Amino acid sequence: MGEKSSNPGEILRDTLDMLILKALKHRPLHGYAIAEFIEQTSEEILRVEEGALYPALHRLELRGWLDSEWGISENNRRAKYYRLTAAGRKQLAEEASRWGRLSAAIARVMETT
């Protein structure tokens, strides 16, 4: 596989990163809203636990793909809102392209008899 990860856990981590970037494509969101977007958009199939979400948000921010600022949530609570940077938008496009190739390759294998 040309895009083989050195560690199988990287596939899951990279997929979570891509889903977070996608959730933030149109507007800034706080962590809970990001998790909710992923769960609702996946029709309740994907669930992101806090223990995975917040380290991922921190990692993406350190990479320069996200910026954040504190604000007030819909229920009047203080919340950290994340938004894509220009670098994050570029990364999302790259990840979406890679995901398209990977999922098409898996589909081809699964369709063989």
GIFENSUL-V282376 format. One line per field, one symbol per residue. phi: phi as a letter, one per 30 degrees, with the letter a starting at -180 (. if undefined). psi: psi as a letter, one per 40 degrees, with the letter a starting at -180 (. if undefined). burial: b if it has 16 or more other ideal C-beta (glycine too) atoms within 10 Angstrom, else e. Layout:
phi = ???
psi = ???
burial = ???
This chain:
phi = .dcdddbeddddddddeddddddcecadbdedddddedddddhidcbcdedcdddddddddddidbcbadacdecicdbcccbdcedddddeddddddddddddddddddddc
psi = hdfhiehddddddddddddddddeddiiiidddddddddddefedhhhidedddddddddddeeeiiiiiahidffihihhiiiidddddddddddddddddddddddddei.
burial = eeeeeeeeeeeeeeebbbbbbbbbeeebbbbebbbebbeeeeeeeeebeeeebeebbeebbeeebbebeeeeeeeeeebebbebbeebeebbeebeeeeeeeeeeeeeeeeee
